[in-house]
Amino acid sequence: MTKPVNLRQYRKQKARRDKAETAATNRVIHGTPKALRDAAAAEAARRQAELAGKKRD
């Protein structure tokens, strides 16, 4: 026979997991210095421009 599940505790655990996941992504986004964010954006733009230049019509 299976054990009964307390849905209130399950919901709380899920909320904690979701909150921790959101916090982790926010730490990555807001924890990087502006210079690194700008450098990453410039690199992405350079790659995109390089791909666009190699595109065939």
N, CA, C and O atoms as a GROMACS GRO file, in nm:
protein
  228
    1MET      N    1   0.085  -0.118   0.000
    1MET     CA    2   0.000   0.000   0.000
    1MET      C    3   0.089   0.124   0.000
    1MET      O    4   0.192   0.127   0.067
    2THR      N    5   0.049   0.224  -0.074
    2THR     CA    6   0.130   0.345  -0.083
    2THR      C    7   0.101   0.439   0.032
    2THR      O    8  -0.004   0.433   0.097
    3LYS      N    9   0.198   0.527   0.055
    3LYS     CA   10   0.181   0.624   0.162
    3LYS      C   11   0.100   0.742   0.112
    3LYS      O   12   0.113   0.780  -0.005
    4PRO      N   13   0.016   0.802   0.195
    4PRO     CA   14  -0.057   0.921   0.153
    4PRO      C   15   0.039   1.039   0.136
    4PRO      O   16   0.139   1.050   0.206
    5VAL      N   17   0.007   1.126   0.041
    5VAL     CA   18   0.092   1.240   0.009
    5VAL      C   19   0.026   1.366   0.062
    5VAL      O   20  -0.093   1.390   0.041
    6ASN      N   21   0.105   1.446   0.132
    6ASN     CA   22   0.055   1.572   0.183
    6ASN      C   23   0.075   1.678   0.074
    6ASN      O   24   0.188   1.721   0.048
    7LEU      N   25  -0.033   1.718   0.010
    7LEU     CA   26  -0.024   1.810  -0.104
    7LEU      C   27   0.025   1.948  -0.063
    7LEU      O   28   0.090   2.017  -0.143
    8ARG      N   29  -0.004   1.989   0.057
    8ARG     CA   30   0.041   2.121   0.104
    8ARG      C   31   0.192   2.125   0.109
    8ARG      O   32   0.254   2.222   0.065
    9GLN      N   33   0.253   2.020   0.164
    9GLN     CA   34   0.398   2.015   0.170
    9GLN      C   35   0.459   2.004   0.031
    9GLN      O   36   0.562   2.065   0.003
   10TYR      N   37   0.396   1.928  -0.057
   10TYR     CA   38   0.444   1.915  -0.193
   10TYR      C   39   0.443   2.049  -0.264
   10TYR      O   40   0.539   2.084  -0.334
   11ARG      N   41   0.335   2.127  -0.248
   11ARG     CA   42   0.326   2.259  -0.310
   11ARG      C   43   0.434   2.352  -0.256
   11ARG      O   44   0.494   2.427  -0.332
   12LYS      N   45   0.458   2.347  -0.128
   12LYS     CA   46   0.561   2.431  -0.067
   12LYS      C   47   0.699   2.394  -0.120
   12LYS      O   48   0.780   2.482  -0.150
   13GLN      N   49   0.727   2.265  -0.131
   13GLN     CA   50   0.855   2.222  -0.184
   13GLN      C   51   0.874   2.267  -0.327
   13GLN      O   52   0.982   2.311  -0.365
   14LYS      N   53   0.768   2.257  -0.407
   14LYS     CA   54   0.775   2.300  -0.547
   14LYS      C   55   0.799   2.450  -0.554
   14LYS      O   56   0.878   2.496  -0.637
   15ALA      N   57   0.731   2.527  -0.470
   15ALA     CA   58   0.749   2.672  -0.468
   15ALA      C   59   0.893   2.707  -0.430
   15ALA      O   60   0.952   2.799  -0.488
   16ARG      N   61   0.950   2.635  -0.333
   16ARG     CA   62   1.090   2.661  -0.294
   16ARG      C   63   1.186   2.630  -0.408
   16ARG      O   64   1.280   2.706  -0.433
   17ARG      N   65   1.161   2.519  -0.479
   17ARG     CA   66   1.247   2.484  -0.592
   17ARG      C   67   1.239   2.589  -0.702
   17ARG      O   68   1.341   2.629  -0.758
   18ASP      N   69   1.117   2.633  -0.732
   18ASP     CA   70   1.098   2.735  -0.836
   18ASP      C   71   1.166   2.865  -0.798
   18ASP      O   72   1.229   2.931  -0.881
   19LYS      N   73   1.152   2.903  -0.672
   19LYS     CA   74   1.212   3.027  -0.625
   19LYS      C   75   1.365   3.018  -0.630
   19LYS      O   76   1.431   3.116  -0.665
   20ALA      N   77   1.420   2.903  -0.594
   20ALA     CA   78   1.566   2.885  -0.598
   20ALA      C   79   1.615   2.890  -0.743
   20ALA      O   80   1.721   2.946  -0.770
   21GLU      N   81   1.540   2.831  -0.834
   21GLU     CA   82   1.579   2.833  -0.975
   21GLU      C   83   1.577   2.976  -1.030
   21GLU      O   84   1.668   3.016  -1.102
   22THR      N   85   1.475   3.052  -0.997
   22THR     CA   86   1.465   3.191  -1.040
   22THR      C   87   1.580   3.273  -0.981
   22THR      O   88   1.638   3.358  -1.049
   23ALA      N   89   1.612   3.247  -0.855
   23ALA     CA   90   1.722   3.320  -0.790
   23ALA      C   91   1.854   3.290  -0.859
   23ALA      O   92   1.938   3.379  -0.876
   24ALA      N   93   1.874   3.166  -0.899
   24ALA     CA   94   1.999   3.128  -0.966
   24ALA      C   95   2.012   3.201  -1.099
   24ALA      O   96   2.120   3.251  -1.132
   25THR      N   97   1.905   3.206  -1.176
   25THR     CA   98   1.913   3.276  -1.305
   25THR      C   99   1.933   3.426  -1.283
   25THR      O  100   2.006   3.490  -1.359
   26ASN      N  101   1.869   3.482  -1.182
   26ASN     CA  102   1.886   3.624  -1.154
   26ASN      C  103   2.029   3.656  -1.109
   26ASN      O  104   2.083   3.762  -1.142
   27ARG      N  105   2.091   3.564  -1.035
   27ARG     CA  106   2.230   3.585  -0.994
   27ARG      C  107   2.321   3.590  -1.116
   27ARG      O  108   2.414   3.669  -1.121
   28VAL      N  109   2.293   3.506  -1.214
   28VAL     CA  110   2.375   3.504  -1.335
   28VAL      C  111   2.353   3.633  -1.413
   28VAL      O  112   2.450   3.695  -1.459
   29ILE      N  113   2.229   3.675  -1.430
   29ILE     CA  114   2.197   3.793  -1.510
   29ILE      C  115   2.248   3.921  -1.443
   29ILE      O  116   2.316   4.002  -1.506
   30HIS      N  117   2.214   3.937  -1.317
   30HIS     CA  118   2.244   4.063  -1.249
   30HIS      C  119   2.380   4.062  -1.179
   30HIS      O  120   2.423   4.166  -1.128
   31GLY      N  121   2.447   3.949  -1.176
   31GLY     CA  122   2.574   3.940  -1.107
   31GLY      C  123   2.694   3.966  -1.196
   31GLY      O  124   2.806   3.977  -1.148
   32THR      N  125   2.671   3.976  -1.328
   32THR     CA  126   2.784   4.000  -1.417
   32THR      C  127   2.808   4.150  -1.433
   32THR      O  128   2.713   4.227  -1.442
   33PRO      N  129   2.933   4.191  -1.438
   33PRO     CA  130   2.964   4.332  -1.457
   33PRO      C  131   2.920   4.379  -1.596
   33PRO      O  132   2.910   4.300  -1.690
   34LYS      N  133   2.895   4.507  -1.605
   34LYS     CA  134   2.847   4.565  -1.731
   34LYS      C  135   2.947   4.544  -1.843
   34LYS      O  136   2.908   4.520  -1.958
   35ALA      N  137   3.074   4.554  -1.813
   35ALA     CA  138   3.177   4.536  -1.916
   35ALA      C  139   3.170   4.396  -1.977
   35ALA      O  140   3.184   4.381  -2.098
   36LEU      N  141   3.148   4.295  -1.894
   36LEU     CA  142   3.138   4.158  -1.946
   36LEU      C  143   3.010   4.140  -2.028
   36LEU      O  144   3.012   4.073  -2.132
   37ARG      N  145   2.900   4.199  -1.982
   37ARG     CA  146   2.774   4.190  -2.058
   37ARG      C  147   2.790   4.256  -2.194
   37ARG      O  148   2.746   4.202  -2.295
   38ASP      N  149   2.854   4.374  -2.196
   38ASP     CA  150   2.875   4.446  -2.322
   38ASP      C  151   2.967   4.367  -2.415
   38ASP      O  152   2.945   4.362  -2.536
   39ALA      N  153   3.071   4.306  -2.359
   39ALA     CA  154   3.164   4.227  -2.440
   39ALA      C  155   3.092   4.106  -2.500
   39ALA      O  156   3.116   4.072  -2.616
   40ALA      N  157   3.007   4.041  -2.422
   40ALA     CA  158   2.934   3.925  -2.472
   40ALA      C  159   2.836   3.967  -2.581
   40ALA      O  160   2.820   3.896  -2.680
   41ALA      N  161   2.772   4.081  -2.565
   41ALA     CA  162   2.678   4.130  -2.666
   41ALA      C  163   2.753   4.166  -2.794
   41ALA      O  164   2.705   4.138  -2.904
   42ALA      N  165   2.869   4.227  -2.782
   42ALA     CA  166   2.948   4.262  -2.900
   42ALA      C  167   2.995   4.137  -2.972
   42ALA      O  168   2.995   4.133  -3.095
   43GLU      N  169   3.034   4.036  -2.897
   43GLU     CA  170   3.078   3.910  -2.958
   43GLU      C  171   2.961   3.842  -3.031
   43GLU      O  172   2.980   3.790  -3.141
   44ALA      N  173   2.844   3.844  -2.972
   44ALA     CA  174   2.727   3.785  -3.037
   44ALA      C  175   2.692   3.861  -3.165
   44ALA      O  176   2.656   3.800  -3.265
   45ALA      N  177   2.702   3.993  -3.161
   45ALA     CA  178   2.674   4.074  -3.280
   45ALA      C  179   2.777   4.046  -3.389
   45ALA      O  180   2.742   4.040  -3.507
   46ARG      N  181   2.903   4.030  -3.350
   46ARG     CA  182   3.008   4.000  -3.447
   46ARG      C  183   2.984   3.865  -3.513
   46ARG      O  184   2.998   3.851  -3.634
   47ARG      N  185   2.947   3.766  -3.435
   47ARG     CA  186   2.917   3.633  -3.490
   47ARG      C  187   2.799   3.638  -3.585
   47ARG      O  188   2.801   3.577  -3.692
   48GLN      N  189   2.696   3.711  -3.545
   48GLN     CA  190   2.577   3.724  -3.629
   48GLN      C  191   2.611   3.792  -3.761
   48GLN      O  192   2.563   3.750  -3.867
   49ALA      N  193   2.692   3.896  -3.756
   49ALA     CA  194   2.731   3.967  -3.878
   49ALA      C  195   2.816   3.877  -3.968
   49ALA      O  196   2.804   3.881  -4.090
   50GLU      N  197   2.901   3.797  -3.907
   50GLU     CA  198   2.984   3.706  -3.985
   50GLU      C  199   2.898   3.601  -4.056
   50GLU      O  200   2.921   3.570  -4.173
   51LEU      N  201   2.799   3.547  -3.985
   51LEU     CA  202   2.709   3.452  -4.048
   51LEU      C  203   2.626   3.515  -4.158
   51LEU      O  204   2.602   3.453  -4.262
   52ALA      N  205   2.581   3.638  -4.136
   52ALA     CA  206   2.501   3.707  -4.237
   52ALA      C  207   2.585   3.735  -4.360
   52ALA      O  208   2.530   3.735  -4.471
   53GLY      N  209   2.713   3.758  -4.346
   53GLY     CA  210   2.800   3.784  -4.458
   53GLY      C  211   2.826   3.660  -4.543
   53GLY      O  212   2.857   3.670  -4.661
   54LYS      N  213   2.813   3.544  -4.482
   54LYS     CA  214   2.837   3.418  -4.553
   54LYS      C  215   2.709   3.359  -4.611
   54LYS      O  216   2.713   3.255  -4.677
   55LYS      N  217   2.598   3.423  -4.586
   55LYS     CA  218   2.469   3.371  -4.631
   55LYS      C  219   2.457   3.384  -4.782
   55LYS      O  220   2.495   3.485  -4.840
   56ARG      N  221   2.404   3.281  -4.844
   56ARG     CA  222   2.383   3.283  -4.989
   56ARG      C  223   2.243   3.327  -5.020
   56ARG      O  224   2.150   3.301  -4.944
   57ASP      N  225   2.226   3.394  -5.131
   57ASP     CA  226   2.094   3.440  -5.171
   57ASP      C  227   2.014   3.335  -5.242
   57ASP      O  228   1.900   3.359  -5.282
   0.00000   0.00000   0.00000
